Each structure stands twice: as structure tokens, then as C-alpha cells.
Amino acid sequence: MAERRFVVVAPTGMLGRAFVELGAARGLPLRTAGRQGADLEVDLLAPTTLAAIDDVDVVINCAAWTDVDGAETHEADATRLNGDAVRALAERCRDVGALLVHFGTDYVFDGEGEAPYPVDAPLAPLNAYGRSKAAGERALAEVGAPHLYLRTSWLYAPWGKNFVLTIAKLARERDALKVVDDQRGRPTSAEGLARTTLALVEAGARGTLHATDGGECTWFELAAHIASRVAPGCAVQPCSSDEYPRPAKRPRYSVLDLGPTEALIGPLPDWREQVDAVLAKLS
Ligand SMILES: NC(=O)c1ccc[n+]([C@@H]2O[C@H](COP(=O)([O-])OP(=O)(O)OC[C@H]3O[C@@H](n4cnc5c(N)ncnc54)[C@H](OP(=O)(O)O)[C@@H]3O)[C@@H](O)[C@H]2O)c1
């Protein structure tokens, strides 16, 4: 692994930072690319800046429009970054002979499933964010250059804006919390996903795979677990999504099948273990 040269696009994001920290911990030759304060000045919406990406073996793209509700009213902007810019980056990677690692979402599926979505399940996004990420999937396939495309879900880290940090804070502040219990998926530690990604690159994985933590739960079950660790006195109560209407529709069920990924690199850790590791870092 040490001989591969990496570029991480968007080191300021939740997942990007996880790669930067992992790269530093492992002493990997890793440069960052982003709009501000990165080794390489790259704005994915300004294709000429992609010329800065060179002398690299693996480009890890952590940039995305991730505001799911905001995408409902800014779908064209979301699609420019999550679709068009992915095409331009894939072309640049093809031209410089680099493997592109890119991330997708469980929100490209319709949420009507009863069993984990296989990697080749039909795309049927329910919201604008999902459609914009599906456009990125299509762009990757159309460019046809070597890539590793990892769909993930319910990402969190000890930094950034995410559900685990929000619930840990609210549980400490409040006596009770209501959390939706009718959406089921797989929480994923960004730090764990960075490790999984490097293991897959090392294993020579290519094409589309799923990468989340193991097990599954609802947002209510995840919140109850967090509260049990940080503020057991806080009563977490289940409610339905109807009680908290949001601009973007969410899938009811979005568990991603991990079979092909685990066949390559072994079992992925259970989400509870990963959440506990992040909560331990906070205290
Ligand atoms: N968060 C989740 O729950 C979740 C779930 C499933 C899949 N994913 C996927 O996982 C990946 C990582 O998500 P994340 O939550 O870590 O993202 P994030 O924290 O929202 O970070 C987004 C990053 O994109 C960068 N960016 C925005 N516009 C850019 C541009 N024009 N050029 C270059 N960089 C730009 C931002 O950099 P600036 O500092 O310059 O703004 C920021 O670093 C994404 O592909 C996302 O779709 C996330």
C-alpha cells in the first residue's frame, strides 16, 4: 500500500477528514485537493482546475452536495457537483491513469425493499439528492475508466454535522427525545469507511460495491443506543416520519447488501461497536 500515491478531494468534509487522518496515521503518501487550504487547488465546478491532479495512483473523491433537503430546491446545483463534476473528474483520472474512488448513497434506491439492496438493484431515487447521485453513477459508468464506487449510508464521525453528534448533544440537554422509527438502514462510521476503502483498494476491488457498518437499525434505535451511552436518563421515544415532515422524502428501508464486500475483505464491524468508538472519543 505504501507505494501508492493518493489524492483526497474535499479534505474538509466529514469523510475527507477521515481519509486525511488515516493517511497520516499510516504514513501514506497522500495529498489533498480542495477549494481552500489544500495541497492542490481544485474546485470541481471549475474543470480547468482539475489539471492540478497529476502524479497520482488513487484519487479519493469525498466532495458532494450532501444537503438532502436543500437539493429539493437546488437540484440543478446538486446535479452539477454530484453528476457533471464526477464525469469531469473520472475523465481526468482516466487521462492521468489513476483509479477513481467515489462514494454513493442508499438514497438511490426506492426504499420499498424488504431485504438488503444488492449492488445491481435498479436505481429509483425518491428525492432530488438521490437523483443527483444517480447521475454521478451513470457518469462513472459512461466514462468507463477504472473506478471503485462505494455506496454508503447514514455517515457520521467525531467531527462535522451528523446524527450521532446531534443526538449525543441533545440527549445530554433534554429529558426526552422523539426520533423516527419507520426508516431502517445501516449507520456508517466515516473513520471505519476510510479503513474499509483502503482495504478494498488493497484487495484490488473495482466497480460498484457497498460499504457500511454491519447490522441494521432505525434512527430511533440508533438514537436510543447513543442516549444509553451518554445520557441514560434521557427517554428516547419512537415516532413516525409523518410527525416530522421534511422537504425530501426518505426511503423507508435502505439496508445495503454487504455480501460482495465482505467476501473480499471479511466481516465489517457492527454499527454499535463503531458508534461506541466515536462516542468514546467525544468524552
Ligand atoms: N453524510 C451522509 O450521511 C452520507 C450518506 C451516504 C453517502 N454519503 C456520501 O459520502 C460522501 C462524503 O460525504 P460527507 O458527508 O463526508 O460530505 P460533506 O461533509 O458534506 O463534505 C462535502 C465536501 O465537498 C466539498 N466540496 C463542495 N463543493 C466542492 C467543489 N466545488 N469542489 C471541491 N470540493 C467541494 C466541501 O468542501 P468545502 O470545504 O470547500 O465546502 C466538503 O469538503 C459523499 O459522496 C456523499 O454523497 C454521505
PDBQT file of the ligand as one rigid body, heavy atoms in Angstrom, charges set to zero:
ROOT
HETATM    1  N1  LIG A 301     -23.346  12.271   5.016  1.00  0.00    +0.000 N 
HETATM    2  C1  LIG A 301     -24.040  11.146   4.818  1.00  0.00    +0.000 C 
HETATM    3  O1  LIG A 301     -24.852  10.721   5.650  1.00  0.00    +0.000 OA
HETATM    4  C2  LIG A 301     -23.832  10.347   3.556  1.00  0.00    +0.000 A 
HETATM    5  C3  LIG A 301     -24.639   9.217   3.342  1.00  0.00    +0.000 A 
HETATM    6  C4  LIG A 301     -24.448   8.465   2.193  1.00  0.00    +0.000 A 
HETATM    7  C5  LIG A 301     -23.472   8.822   1.276  1.00  0.00    +0.000 A 
HETATM    8  N2  LIG A 301     -22.711   9.939   1.504  1.00  0.00    +0.000 N 
HETATM    9  C6  LIG A 301     -21.697  10.284   0.503  1.00  0.00    +0.000 C 
HETATM   10  O2  LIG A 301     -20.428  10.231   1.139  1.00  0.00    +0.000 OA
HETATM   11  C7  LIG A 301     -19.550  11.187   0.541  1.00  0.00    +0.000 C 
HETATM   12  C8  LIG A 301     -18.939  12.068   1.614  1.00  0.00    +0.000 C 
HETATM   13  O3  LIG A 301     -19.982  12.790   2.260  1.00  0.00    +0.000 OA
HETATM   14  P1  LIG A 301     -19.702  13.755   3.525  1.00  0.00    +0.000 P 
HETATM   15  O4  LIG A 301     -20.918  13.694   4.386  1.00  0.00    +0.000 OA
HETATM   16  O5  LIG A 301     -18.362  13.485   4.101  1.00  0.00    +0.000 OA
HETATM   17  O6  LIG A 301     -19.686  15.188   2.802  1.00  0.00    +0.000 OA
HETATM   18  P2  LIG A 301     -19.588  16.627   3.494  1.00  0.00    +0.000 P 
HETATM   19  O7  LIG A 301     -19.116  16.525   4.901  1.00  0.00    +0.000 OA
HETATM   20  O8  LIG A 301     -20.882  17.354   3.213  1.00  0.00    +0.000 OA
HETATM   21  O9  LIG A 301     -18.428  17.313   2.660  1.00  0.00    +0.000 OA
HETATM   22  C9  LIG A 301     -18.629  17.739   1.351  1.00  0.00    +0.000 C 
HETATM   23  C10 LIG A 301     -17.285  18.208   0.843  1.00  0.00    +0.000 C 
HETATM   24  O10 LIG A 301     -17.449  18.604  -0.533  1.00  0.00    +0.000 OA
HETATM   25  C11 LIG A 301     -16.596  19.713  -0.742  1.00  0.00    +0.000 C 
HETATM   26  N3  LIG A 301     -16.990  20.473  -1.917  1.00  0.00    +0.000 N 
HETATM   27  C12 LIG A 301     -18.181  21.087  -2.128  1.00  0.00    +0.000 A 
HETATM   28  N4  LIG A 301     -18.172  21.712  -3.314  1.00  0.00    +0.000 NA
HETATM   29  C13 LIG A 301     -16.946  21.480  -3.870  1.00  0.00    +0.000 A 
HETATM   30  C14 LIG A 301     -16.318  21.868  -5.086  1.00  0.00    +0.000 A 
HETATM   31  N5  LIG A 301     -16.952  22.620  -5.989  1.00  0.00    +0.000 N 
HETATM   32  N6  LIG A 301     -15.053  21.465  -5.315  1.00  0.00    +0.000 NA
HETATM   33  C15 LIG A 301     -14.383  20.718  -4.409  1.00  0.00    +0.000 A 
HETATM   34  N7  LIG A 301     -14.922  20.318  -3.242  1.00  0.00    +0.000 NA
HETATM   35  C16 LIG A 301     -16.191  20.698  -2.978  1.00  0.00    +0.000 A 
HETATM   36  C17 LIG A 301     -16.720  20.518   0.532  1.00  0.00    +0.000 C 
HETATM   37  O11 LIG A 301     -15.593  21.346   0.635  1.00  0.00    +0.000 OA
HETATM   38  P3  LIG A 301     -15.631  22.899   1.085  1.00  0.00    +0.000 P 
HETATM   39  O12 LIG A 301     -14.961  22.926   2.432  1.00  0.00    +0.000 OA
HETATM   40  O13 LIG A 301     -14.816  23.570   0.031  1.00  0.00    +0.000 OA
HETATM   41  O14 LIG A 301     -17.078  23.324   1.107  1.00  0.00    +0.000 OA
HETATM   42  C18 LIG A 301     -16.702  19.407   1.580  1.00  0.00    +0.000 C 
HETATM   43  O15 LIG A 301     -15.371  19.107   1.936  1.00  0.00    +0.000 OA
HETATM   44  C19 LIG A 301     -20.397  11.922  -0.490  1.00  0.00    +0.000 C 
HETATM   45  O16 LIG A 301     -20.221  11.346  -1.760  1.00  0.00    +0.000 OA
HETATM   46  C20 LIG A 301     -21.821  11.692  -0.029  1.00  0.00    +0.000 C 
HETATM   47  O17 LIG A 301     -22.769  11.788  -1.083  1.00  0.00    +0.000 OA
HETATM   48  C21 LIG A 301     -22.858  10.694   2.615  1.00  0.00    +0.000 A 
ENDROOT
TORSDOF 0
